[in-house]
Amino acid sequence: MPPLRPRRLAPGQTIGIVAPSAAPNDPERIRFAIDTVESLGFKVRPGAHLYDRDGYLAGSDGARADDVNAMFADDSVDAIWCVRGGYGASRLLPALDYGLMQRKPKALIGFSDITALHMAIQRHAGLVTFHGPVAWRAMTPYTLAQLKRILWTPEAPARLGAPPPFAGGEGQVDWDNRVTTLVPGKARGRLLGGNLCLLAHLCGTPYFPDLKGAILFLEDVEEAYYRIDRFLTQLWLSGALAGVAGVVFGKFTGCEPSPFFLQNRPLEDILGERFRTLGVPTVAGLMIGHIDDQTTLPVGCLAELDADTGALTLLEPGAV
């Protein structure tokens, strides 16, 4: 069955701003997010509970879920943009109205902890959502261009997550944005994934999607290498990785060897280990994750991975 696609974005539309996860430490960040979205030519509809606080959460679970549901229900709202990630989105999953999302499909944008929403919506509504920048971060030209070609003027086929141009020269190579083949081969499948920690966290719950035949993309931030190993091992032991068509690792920002172990394995060995055993085409280093130059991925759309060349190509548009 083809994915359920939301309407593409255009200046003049109204964007609902919600905070399904953690509260920004500084409320000024919310005003910055609103200004950022308005600078793109949109009108903004703040969630009724956008400025709520409940410890490290952006309000109670019920209030945050109500904001998400209300934005889908409001016919004057064209799309929904999350202020930030952090923690807390998974607490909302039982309270979300997935039938409403099917009846009134809209683009939902965000990443990191918002992975919980992407995966649950895929599992229970089949709606394409967008793993892309949160609203409170300033966008680089690369990030904005990637977002626009997926949501403003949807392109397909379209190369996803390729490193930005590097002005190299004699004796100079791009060290920061290298794409590495971990397991060669080619694959096609639906794009599913997001933050590795969140995927492991959802494993075994009713909100974890079926990864069979999928192109799984993963990223993370500030995790020790052994914890990355633990998350991948959990997915492997659960059987969730059986039948995955291909794997794309983005950036693992601020992830370092642990001081508790005398010998630490190289990160690429940890990332590739399970998928070498499974014989699944795998690459690492695409522009996905907690980075300034960030691509946007339409979750649930068909894509092709050429692990030999490190190319991920979107085969169908994510919005109509």
Secondary structure, 3 states (H helix, E strand, C coil): CCCECCCCCCCCCEEEEECCCECCCCCHHHHHHHHHHHHCCCEEEECCCCCCCECCECCCHHHHHHHHHHHHHCCCCCEEEECCCCCCHHHHHHHCCHHHHHHCCCEEEECHHHHHHHHHHHHHCCECEEECCCCCCCCCHHHHHHHHHHHCCCCCCEEECCCCCCCCCCCCCCCCCCCEEEECCEEEEEEEEEEHHHHHHHCCCCCCCCCCCEEEEEEEECCCHHHHHHHHHHHHHHCCCCCCCEEEEEEEECCCCCCCCCCCCCHHHHHHHHHHHHCCCEEECCCCCCCCCCCCEEECCEEEEECCCCEEEECCCCCC
